Amino acid sequence: MSGGLIFHDGGGGAVARCTRCGAEAAGPCARCSTPVCGDCCVLTEGGARVWAICLACEDRGGRSLRRGWATVLGWIALPIAALAALVALLAWLQSN
């Protein structure tokens, strides 16, 4: 295995190799960014765009990106909810 290294093929520029099998890579994994070929990846489900995910990442978390989107929404929604609760508490304290 090449370990995701970039090799030079004599006449052209750098060629990225698949981390898993060593074939010419089609692109990076959407989760871990390692180069993968078309045979060593699966396509995502549940997103607006289709992304390629390497087989190792699929084994760890499946091919859905929903958990990632839930994390992003949590980072946005929790501070907003905390601020709304703080404003409601201050409004209640001021009226008393």
Disulfide bonds with the S-S distance in Angstrom:
none
